[in-house]
Structures are given as C-alpha cells and as structure tokens.
C-alpha cells in the first residue's frame, strides 16, 4: 500500500512483511521503490509481446477531463502462466505505458494531487475472481494487450 503526498513525489509505503508501520520514501519513482519496481516488470521486459496487460481509468493519459463512467483506475498484468499483479490506484493520468519507466511520475498532473496505490499479486486461480470484479466495475479500458501465447 502506497500513499503519494500531494504536490510532488513524496510518498509513504506499507509493505506486507514490514516490521514497522508506514515508511517514508523520498520519491515515489526511485528505482528501488515499490511502484517503480512493480511497473518496471513491464517496462524492462524483454518479453513485452507475451505480456497480458489491461490498464483502465476514468482519467486516462492524455485526456483533458474526467470520463463520466466508472471511477475505477488500475493495471492488471501477467507474463508467466498468468501470474502477475493487480495495481489499483487513484492517480489521474497514470500510467502512460508509452513513456519510459523513469517518466511515470514526470507529468505535473499526476504529482499535483495525492494518490493511493494498492498492489496485489495473483496466480492463475485468482484470475477469474479478478475478472468478475472488473466486469462488475465496468471500467474504461485505455490500454489492452493479449499475449499470443496465453489463454487469457
């Protein structure tokens, strides 16, 4: 769980096996920090064509206004045997998958407001449950890619 403070890139995170409570992070997009390292699974992948990904938001990158449908925002990604992560968040205009990993939080529109990020790992057996949740939510999908080697 990550909370990005308003007006910049400062954040706090709570990791699943943390010995302490919230930990302060200088910037949310440092290479070793949770959001950066999670999203880098896609950006640095040599296997991008074989990655299943769905990104959804009512504030997609490059849009000038909020779309009036589902307020859900998130990214679902899987590579090997449909094991992957589901990142649910509140950040407007995030993520722009056309950028480099270092540019995820370079847009002032993203850093202006506070945002929360919750990342969950999943395996193939959880995928149907996630699909039901997403189907119920009816999000606005702005990016989707299906692997030619997958059965998603």
C-alpha positions as CSV (number, residue, x, y, z in Angstrom):
1,X,0.0,0.0,0.0
2,X,1.5,3.3,-1.0
3,X,0.3,6.9,-0.3
4,X,1.7,9.6,-2.5
5,X,1.5,13.0,-0.9
6,X,0.0,16.0,-2.8
7,X,2.2,18.5,-4.6
8,X,5.2,16.3,-5.5
9,X,6.6,12.8,-5.5
10,X,7.0,12.2,-1.7
11,X,5.3,9.1,-0.5
12,X,4.9,6.6,2.3
13,X,4.5,2.8,1.9
14,X,3.4,-0.1,3.9
15,X,4.8,-3.5,2.8
16,X,3.2,-6.8,3.6
17,X,6.0,-8.1,5.8
18,X,7.1,-4.8,7.2
19,X,8.5,-4.8,10.8
20,X,7.3,-1.2,11.2
21,X,4.4,0.9,10.2
22,X,4.5,3.3,7.3
23,X,7.9,4.0,5.8
24,X,8.7,7.4,4.3
25,X,10.1,7.3,0.7
26,X,11.9,10.3,-0.7
27,X,10.3,10.0,-4.1
28,X,7.7,7.5,-5.4
29,X,9.7,6.8,-8.6
30,X,13.1,5.9,-7.2
31,X,14.2,2.7,-8.9
32,X,14.1,0.5,-5.8
33,X,10.7,1.7,-4.6
34,X,7.5,-0.4,-4.9
35,X,5.7,1.4,-7.7
36,X,8.8,1.8,-9.8
37,X,9.9,-1.8,-9.3
38,X,6.4,-3.2,-9.9
39,X,5.8,-1.3,-13.2
40,X,9.4,-2.0,-14.3
41,X,8.3,-5.6,-14.8
42,X,6.6,-4.3,-17.9
43,X,9.0,-1.6,-19.0
44,X,12.2,-3.6,-18.8
45,X,10.7,-6.9,-20.0
46,X,12.4,-8.4,-23.0
47,X,9.1,-10.3,-23.4
48,X,6.6,-7.4,-23.9
49,X,4.7,-9.1,-26.8
50,X,4.0,-12.0,-24.4
51,X,2.7,-9.8,-21.6
52,X,-1.0,-9.7,-20.9
53,X,-2.0,-6.2,-19.7
54,X,-5.1,-4.2,-19.1
55,X,-4.9,-0.6,-18.0
56,X,-8.1,1.2,-17.1
57,X,-9.0,4.7,-15.7
58,X,-11.6,7.4,-15.9
59,X,-8.7,9.8,-16.3
60,X,-6.5,8.1,-19.0
61,X,-3.2,9.6,-20.0
62,X,-3.6,12.5,-22.5
63,X,-7.3,13.1,-21.6
64,X,-8.2,16.6,-20.6
65,X,-11.2,15.8,-18.4
66,X,-12.7,13.0,-16.4
67,X,-14.8,10.5,-18.2
68,X,-18.2,10.2,-16.6
69,X,-18.3,6.4,-16.1
70,X,-16.7,4.1,-13.6
71,X,-14.2,5.8,-11.3
72,X,-12.0,2.7,-11.2
73,X,-8.3,3.0,-12.0
74,X,-5.8,0.2,-12.3
75,X,-3.4,-2.1,-14.1
76,X,-3.6,-5.9,-14.4
77,X,-0.5,-7.5,-15.8
78,X,0.7,-11.1,-16.2
79,X,3.5,-12.8,-18.0
80,X,4.4,-16.3,-16.9
81,X,1.5,-18.8,-16.5
82,X,-0.9,-15.9,-15.9
83,X,0.9,-15.0,-12.6
84,X,1.1,-11.3,-12.2
85,X,-0.1,-8.3,-10.3
86,X,-3.2,-6.1,-10.0
87,X,-2.4,-2.5,-9.2
88,X,-5.4,-0.5,-8.1
89,X,-4.9,3.3,-7.7
90,X,-6.4,6.7,-7.5
91,X,-3.8,8.6,-9.6
92,X,-5.2,10.6,-12.6
93,X,-3.4,10.1,-15.9
94,X,-1.5,7.1,-14.7
95,X,0.2,5.0,-16.1
96,X,1.3,6.3,-19.5
97,X,2.7,3.0,-20.9
98,X,4.1,4.8,-23.9
99,X,6.7,6.5,-21.7
100,X,9.9,5.2,-20.2
101,X,9.8,3.8,-16.6
102,X,11.6,7.0,-15.3
103,X,8.8,9.2,-16.7
104,X,5.8,7.6,-14.9
105,X,5.6,10.5,-12.5
106,X,7.1,13.2,-14.7
107,X,3.7,14.7,-15.5
108,X,2.7,17.6,-13.2
109,X,-0.9,16.4,-13.5
110,X,0.0,13.1,-11.8
111,X,2.1,14.7,-9.0
112,X,-0.3,17.5,-8.2
113,X,-2.8,15.5,-6.2
114,X,-2.5,12.9,-3.5
115,X,-2.9,9.3,-4.7
116,X,-3.1,5.8,-3.2
117,X,-1.8,2.6,-4.7
118,X,-2.6,-1.0,-3.7
119,X,-0.8,-3.8,-5.4
120,X,-1.8,-7.4,-5.1
121,X,0.0,-10.4,-6.6
122,X,-2.2,-13.1,-8.1
123,X,-1.9,-16.5,-9.7
124,X,-3.9,-18.2,-12.4
125,X,-6.6,-19.5,-9.9
126,X,-7.4,-15.9,-8.8
127,X,-7.8,-14.5,-12.3
128,X,-11.4,-15.4,-12.7
129,X,-12.3,-13.7,-9.4
130,X,-10.4,-10.5,-10.6
131,X,-12.3,-10.7,-13.9
132,X,-15.6,-10.8,-12.1
133,X,-14.7,-7.8,-10.0
134,X,-13.6,-5.9,-13.2
135,X,-16.7,-6.9,-15.1
136,X,-18.9,-5.6,-12.2
137,X,-17.0,-2.3,-12.1
138,X,-17.1,-1.8,-15.9
139,X,-14.0,0.3,-16.1
140,X,-12.8,2.4,-19.0
141,X,-10.0,0.4,-20.6
142,X,-7.5,2.6,-22.3
143,X,-4.8,0.0,-23.0
144,X,-5.1,-3.7,-23.5
145,X,-2.7,-6.3,-24.9
146,X,-3.2,-10.0,-25.1
147,X,-0.3,-12.4,-25.4
148,X,-0.3,-14.7,-28.4
149,X,1.0,-17.4,-26.1
150,X,-1.6,-17.0,-23.4
151,X,-5.2,-18.3,-22.9
152,X,-6.5,-15.0,-21.2
